[in-house]
Amino acid sequence: MGRRRVIVTAATVVAVVGLGAGYVAADGAGVVPGPFTTAAPWPTPEPFPTPSPAAGAPVPLVLRSLDEAAPTPTAAALQSALDALRSAPEVGTPPGVLVVDVATGETVTAADETTARLPASTTKVLTAAAAVATLDLTATLPTTARLQGADELVLVGGGDIALAAGAGDPTAVVGRAGLGDLAAATATALAGRGVTSVSLGVDDSLFGGGQLAPGWSSIDYTGGFVAPVQPLGIDVGLIAGRDQRDTDPADSAARVFAEALRAQGIEVREGPSRRTAAADATELARVESASIGEILDLAMADSDNTLTEVIGRLVAVEAEQPATFDGAATAILAAIANLGVDVSGTSLNDASGLSSSNRVSPRLLTDLLLVGATNPAMRELALSLPVAGLEGTLTNRDLDAGQVRAKTGTLPGVVSLAGYTVTADGRALAFTVMADGVPTAGSYAARLEVDEWVRTLTACGCS
């Protein structure tokens, strides 16, 4: 998993912003790390595709300005491409498709767009929309050390599962806050109180609920696709040198913290053990995560299931719902409904899209994309989607580099993609394609068909 999202200087390619009547505009220029090469066939599909970073010397890419008067593609002009996609044996069951003109919100072409399907990681668009609508994206997540009684120290998780084990890195998203730094500050505060020996507890009570969402299986943990959703952990639960996730991130973080305290001369004579910090416990020290907005960007770019589940829990906390799988799903759908988007027929069982029980329609996903493009308050939803040829899971997709911004979705039997492109005529389109009947082990071939169809949209001078 990428530890931080690539930062593009000057302007972000295909930056989607609301203008006037709500048209989408791409920033005038950007510097894009290249080259944009097509990867060799991908391995067997995984629910957490691992992105490859762009490499090589910077390649300038200048995008034309958009024109609200640019001609809109016609359904007739796009029909042959739609027919080819839906009839391709590589995609299996004909996929649901919707393409909408961003300027007007009118449908350009569609097929089975209201049928709810298994969305895979395009589910993250729903979570991102709810986060942008309800959370302060500039806020950070605290990890604190609190003292209760004479010498009972409690490590309290505030939602940061991306801690560094040692010193924090102010330039990173994963590892912005460090347990080593927290231990040093805590030891200084304890010394000032004359305390040299403590018992240690860990409070991870901010989040609750079971370990597995409906539609998850044990392989999601053992395969490294997600860690238990806890409000405290190191490196998003990844185990160094192994493609596995920690089975108890909060406990592991507490043990690392205990060793860091000992290195600072504090005796940890007991623990760590789980306990809830008292309301009147004294805060001795804290460290702060990257902003929620930065965490959201990384989660969307890298399709990180663990980070996205944490964001779902934060949405639930903000909505005063239980910080569980059910509570997060309820809060996410309520936030989307409050945006004026119809969520009827949607079944949501997790925040990340790992669940095989989720059902979302192309209409819902595309409606959310329109909100992200036309509502200035929701701009960060659009900007959170990775850019083709540059970021995360779109780095090596066979799409026009810099011209497409979209969220991928992959599960066994599922290939989905939802995002934006700009036609050769300069018209901005929002699109969703959802294929959830892909033949066994056929995801790579299905992706090629989907990407070919998206390239047809991008190349369209077909008014």
C-alpha positions in Angstrom: 0.0 0.0 0.0 1.3 3.5 -0.8 2.2 5.3 2.4 1.2 8.7 1.1 -0.6 10.1 -1.9 1.4 11.7 -4.7 1.3 15.5 -4.5 1.0 17.2 -7.8 2.6 20.7 -7.9 0.9 23.6 -9.6 -2.6 22.1 -10.2 -4.1 18.6 -9.9 -4.8 16.9 -13.2 -8.5 16.7 -13.9 -9.3 18.8 -10.8 -13.0 18.9 -10.5 -14.6 22.1 -9.2 -18.0 23.6 -9.3 -18.2 26.6 -11.7 -21.2 28.9 -12.2 -24.0 26.6 -13.3 -22.1 23.7 -11.8 -19.8 22.7 -14.7 -16.7 20.7 -14.1 -13.4 22.3 -14.9 -9.9 20.9 -15.2 -7.1 23.1 -13.9 -5.1 24.6 -16.7 -1.8 22.7 -16.1 -0.1 20.2 -13.9 3.1 18.4 -13.6 2.5 14.7 -13.9 5.1 12.1 -12.9 5.3 9.7 -15.8 5.7 7.7 -17.9 2.3 6.4 -18.5 2.8 2.8 -19.5 0.4 -0.1 -19.7 1.2 -2.8 -17.1 1.5 -6.4 -17.9 -1.7 -8.5 -17.2 -2.6 -8.2 -13.6 -2.7 -11.0 -11.1 -5.8 -12.8 -9.8 -8.3 -10.1 -8.6 -8.1 -9.0 -5.0 -10.4 -6.9 -3.0 -7.5 -4.6 -2.2 -5.5 -4.0 -5.4 -2.0 -2.8 -4.6 -1.1 0.3 -6.6 2.2 0.8 -8.3 3.7 4.3 -8.0 4.3 6.3 -11.1 8.1 6.6 -11.8 10.5 8.4 -14.0 11.2 12.0 -14.9 8.3 14.5 -14.7 6.3 14.8 -17.9 4.4 18.0 -18.4 0.7 17.6 -19.3 -1.4 20.6 -20.2 -5.1 20.2 -20.3 -7.3 22.3 -22.4 -9.8 24.6 -20.8 -13.4 23.4 -20.7 -16.2 25.1 -22.6 -19.8 25.0 -21.3 -20.9 25.4 -24.9 -19.0 22.2 -25.9 -21.3 19.7 -27.7 -22.7 16.9 -25.7 -22.3 13.3 -27.0 -25.4 11.7 -28.2 -26.8 8.4 -27.1 -26.8 7.2 -30.7 -23.2 8.0 -31.2 -22.2 6.0 -28.1 -24.6 3.1 -28.7 -22.2 0.9 -30.5 -19.6 1.2 -27.8 -22.2 0.5 -25.2 -23.4 -2.6 -27.1 -19.9 -3.8 -27.5 -19.2 -3.5 -23.8 -22.4 -5.2 -22.7 -22.1 -8.1 -25.1 -18.4 -8.8 -24.5 -18.0 -12.3 -23.1 -15.2 -11.0 -20.9 -17.6 -9.0 -18.7 -20.0 -11.9 -18.3 -23.5 -10.7 -17.3 -24.1 -7.4 -19.2 -23.0 -4.6 -16.8 -25.1 -1.7 -15.6 -24.0 1.6 -17.1 -24.8 5.2 -16.8 -23.2 8.3 -18.4 -24.4 11.8 -17.4 -23.6 15.2 -18.7 -22.2 17.1 -15.8 -23.3 20.5 -16.9 -27.0 19.6 -17.3 -27.3 16.4 -15.2 -29.0 14.8 -18.2 -28.4 11.2 -19.2 -26.2 10.6 -22.2 -26.4 6.8 -22.3 -27.6 4.2 -19.9 -28.4 0.5 -19.5 -29.9 -1.1 -16.3 -28.8 2.0 -14.4 -31.3 1.6 -11.6 -30.5 -2.1 -10.9 -28.6 -2.4 -7.6 -25.4 -4.5 -8.1 -22.4 -5.7 -6.1 -20.3 -2.6 -6.1 -16.9 -3.8 -4.6 -14.7 -0.8 -3.8 -16.9 1.8 -5.6 -18.8 1.6 -2.3 -16.0 3.9 -1.0 -17.7 6.7 -3.1 -20.6 6.5 -0.7 -18.4 6.6 2.4 -16.4 9.5 0.9 -19.5 11.5 0.2 -20.8 11.0 3.7 -17.4 12.1 5.1 -17.2 15.2 3.0 -20.8 16.1 3.9 -20.6 15.6 7.7 -16.9 15.7 8.9 -14.5 18.5 9.3 -11.9 17.4 6.8 -9.3 19.7 8.4 -9.7 18.0 11.8 -7.1 15.6 13.1 -7.4 12.4 15.2 -5.7 12.5 18.7 -3.9 9.7 20.4 -3.5 10.6 24.1 -1.9 9.4 27.3 -4.0 10.0 30.3 -3.3 9.5 34.0 -5.9 8.5 36.5 -5.2 7.9 40.1 -1.6 8.1 41.2 0.0 6.0 38.6 -2.5 4.4 36.2 -1.7 5.4 32.7 -4.1 4.9 29.8 -3.4 5.1 26.1 -6.5 6.4 24.5 -7.3 5.8 20.8 -9.0 8.6 18.9 -9.3 7.0 15.5 -5.7 7.1 14.3 -4.8 3.6 13.0 -1.9 5.0 11.0 0.5 5.8 13.8 4.2 5.4 13.5 5.9 3.1 16.0 8.7 5.7 16.6 8.9 9.3 15.6 6.2 10.9 13.5 6.8 12.2 10.1 5.2 15.6 9.4 5.2 15.0 5.7 3.5 11.6 5.8 -0.2 10.6 6.0 0.6 7.2 7.4 2.9 7.9 10.3 2.2 11.6 10.8 1.9 10.9 14.6 4.4 8.7 16.4 4.1 6.6 19.5 7.7 7.3 20.2 7.0 11.0 20.4 4.0 10.3 22.6 6.1 8.2 24.9 8.8 10.9 25.2 6.3 13.6 26.0 4.5 11.3 28.5 7.7 10.4 30.3 8.5 14.1 30.7 5.1 14.8 32.1 5.3 11.8 34.5 8.8 12.9 35.7 7.4 16.3 36.5 4.9 14.6 38.8 7.5 12.4 40.3 6.0 9.2 38.8 8.5 6.6 37.6 6.4 3.5 37.5 2.9 3.0 36.0 0.4 0.4 35.2 -0.7 0.7 31.5 -4.1 0.4 30.0 -5.4 0.9 26.4 -8.7 2.4 25.7 -10.1 1.5 22.3 -13.7 2.1 23.2 -14.4 4.8 20.6 -15.3 2.1 18.1 -17.4 -1.0 18.8 -19.0 -3.9 17.0 -17.9 -7.3 15.7 -14.8 -8.1 13.8 -16.6 -9.2 10.6 -19.2 -7.3 8.6 -22.0 -9.2 6.9 -20.5 -10.5 3.6 -16.9 -10.6 5.0 -14.9 -13.8 5.5 -11.9 -14.7 7.6 -9.8 -14.5 4.4 -10.3 -10.7 4.4 -8.1 -10.6 7.5 -5.7 -13.5 6.8 -5.2 -12.2 3.2 -4.2 -8.8 4.4 -7.1 -7.0 2.9 -8.3 -5.3 6.1 -7.5 -5.0 9.8 -9.9 -5.1 12.6 -11.6 -1.7 12.8 -10.1 -0.2 15.9 -9.4 3.5 16.8 -5.7 2.9 17.4 -3.0 1.1 15.4 0.4 1.2 13.7 0.8 1.6 10.0 -2.8 0.8 9.2 -2.4 -2.6 10.8 0.2 -3.8 8.3 2.8 -6.2 9.5 6.2 -5.2 8.4 7.6 -7.5 5.7 4.4 -9.5 5.4 1.3 -9.2 3.3 -0.8 -9.6 6.4 -2.7 -7.3 8.8 -2.4 -7.2 12.6 -5.3 -9.1 14.3 -5.3 -6.7 17.2 -3.9 -3.3 16.2 -4.8 -1.5 19.4 -3.1 -4.1 21.6 0.0 -4.1 19.4 0.2 -0.3 19.6 -0.1 -0.4 23.4 2.8 -2.8 23.6 5.0 -0.7 21.4 4.0 2.3 23.5 5.0 0.4 26.7 8.4 -0.4 25.3 8.9 3.2 24.3 8.1 4.3 27.8 10.6 1.9 29.2 13.2 3.3 26.8 12.4 6.7 28.4 13.1 5.4 31.9 9.5 4.7 32.9 8.8 1.3 34.5 5.6 -0.3 33.1 5.1 -2.8 35.8 1.6 -4.0 34.7 -0.2 -4.2 31.3 -1.1 -3.1 28.8 -4.6 -4.3 29.4 -7.9 -3.0 28.0 -9.7 -0.4 30.2 -11.7 2.7 29.7 -10.2 6.0 30.8 -12.1 7.8 33.4 -13.9 11.0 32.3 -11.7 13.0 34.8 -8.4 11.4 33.8 -5.7 14.0 33.2 -4.2 14.2 29.7 -0.5 14.2 29.9 0.4 14.2 26.2 -1.0 13.8 22.8 -0.1 13.4 19.1 -2.2 14.2 16.2 -2.8 12.3 12.9 -2.9 13.8 9.4 -6.1 15.6 8.7 -9.2 13.6 8.0 -9.1 15.0 4.4 -5.6 13.7 3.8 -6.6 10.3 5.2 -9.7 10.2 3.0 -7.5 11.0 -0.1 -5.1 8.2 0.7 -8.0 5.8 1.4 -9.6 6.6 -1.9 -6.4 6.6 -4.0 -5.1 3.3 -2.6 -8.5 1.8 -2.0 -7.5 1.1 1.5 -10.2 -0.9 3.2 -9.0 -0.3 6.8 -8.8 3.5 6.5 -12.2 3.6 4.8 -13.8 1.6 7.6 -12.3 4.0 10.1 -13.7 6.9 8.2 -17.1 5.2 8.2 -16.9 4.8 12.0 -16.1 8.5 12.3 -19.2 9.3 10.2 -21.2 7.2 12.7 -19.7 9.0 15.7 -20.5 12.4 14.2 -24.1 11.2 13.5 -24.4 9.9 17.1 -24.8 6.4 15.8 -23.1 3.3 17.2 -19.5 3.2 15.9 -20.2 -0.3 14.4 -20.7 -1.7 10.9 -24.4 -1.2 11.2 -24.1 2.2 12.7 -21.6 3.4 10.0 -23.9 2.1 7.2 -26.9 3.8 8.7 -25.0 7.1 9.1 -23.5 6.9 5.6 -26.9 6.4 3.9 -28.5 9.1 6.0 -25.8 11.6 5.0 -26.3 10.7 1.4 -30.1 11.1 1.6 -29.5 14.5 3.2 -27.7 15.5 0.0 -30.9 14.9 -1.9 -29.8 11.6 -3.4 -32.2 8.7 -3.6 -30.8 5.7 -1.6 -33.8 3.4 -2.0 -32.9 -0.1 -3.0 -29.4 0.3 -1.6 -28.0 -2.4 0.8 -24.9 -1.3 2.7 -23.1 -3.6 5.1 -19.7 -2.0 5.4 -17.9 1.2 4.4 -15.2 -0.2 2.2 -16.9 -2.5 -0.3 -15.4 -5.8 0.9 -18.9 -7.1 1.7 -20.4 -9.4 -0.8 -23.8 -8.3 0.6 -23.6 -4.7 -0.6 -25.9 -3.6 -3.4 -25.6 -0.2 -5.1 -26.9 1.0 -8.4 -25.1 2.9 -11.1 -27.7 5.7 -10.7 -26.7 6.2 -7.0 -23.0 6.3 -7.7 -23.4 8.7 -10.7 -25.8 10.9 -8.7 -23.1 11.2 -6.0 -20.5 12.1 -8.7 -22.8 14.9 -9.9 -23.1 16.2 -6.4 -19.3 16.2 -6.1 -18.9 18.1 -9.3 -21.7 20.6 -8.9 -22.0 21.4 -5.2 -19.0 23.5 -4.0 -19.3 22.1 -0.5 -18.8 18.6 -1.9 -15.9 19.4 -4.1 -13.5 17.2 -2.1 -15.6 14.1 -3.0 -14.6 14.6 -6.7 -11.0 15.5 -5.8 -10.6 12.4 -3.7 -10.8 10.1 -6.7 -7.5 9.0 -8.1 -6.2 10.3 -11.5 -5.5 7.8 -14.3 -1.8 7.3 -14.9 -0.8 9.1 -11.7 -2.4 7.9 -8.5 -3.1 4.7 -6.6 -5.3 2.0 -8.2 -5.5 4.0 -11.5 -1.7 4.3 -11.9 -1.4 1.4 -14.4 -5.0 1.2 -15.8 -5.2 1.4 -19.5 -6.9 4.8 -19.5 -6.0 8.2 -20.9 -3.4 9.5 -18.5 -4.6 12.7 -16.7 -8.0 12.6 -18.5 -9.9 10.3 -16.2 -10.5 10.6 -12.4 -12.3 7.5 -11.0 -12.8 5.0 -8.2 -12.1 1.4 -9.0 -13.9 -1.6 -7.6 -12.6 -5.2 -7.7 -13.8 -8.4 -6.1 -13.9 -11.9 -7.5 -16.5 -11.7 -10.2 -16.8 -7.9 -10.0 -15.2 -5.1 -12.0 -16.6 -1.6 -11.4 -15.5 2.0 -12.2 -17.1 5.3 -11.3 -15.8 8.7 -12.1 -15.3 11.5 -14.6 -13.8 12.1 -18.0 -13.7 15.0 -20.5 -14.5 14.3 -24.1 -12.4 15.3 -27.1 -15.1 18.1 -27.6 -14.4 19.4 -24.1 -17.6 18.1 -22.5 -17.4 16.8 -18.9 -19.1 13.5 -18.2 -19.8 11.5 -15.1 -19.9 7.7 -15.6 -20.4 4.5 -13.8 -20.0 0.9 -15.1 -20.7 -2.1 -12.9 -20.0 -5.6 -14.0 -20.8 -8.1 -11.2 -21.1 -11.3 -13.3 -17.5 -11.5 -14.5 -16.4 -15.1 -15.3 -14.1 -16.7 -12.7 -10.5 -15.4 -12.8 -11.6 -13.1 -15.6 -11.1 -9.7 -13.9 -8.1 -8.6 -16.0 -9.9 -9.2 -19.3 -13.1 -7.5 -18.0 -11.0 -4.5 -16.9 -9.6 -4.2 -20.4 -13.1 -4.1 -21.8 -14.2 -1.5 -19.3 -11.1 0.6 -19.9 -11.7 0.4 -23.7 -15.2 1.7 -23.2 -14.0 4.6 -21.0 -11.4 5.5 -23.6 -14.2 5.7 -26.1 -16.0 8.3 -23.9 -12.8 10.3 -23.6 -12.0 10.2 -27.3 -15.6 11.1 -28.2 -16.0 13.9 -30.7 -19.4 12.4 -31.3 -22.1 15.1 -30.9 
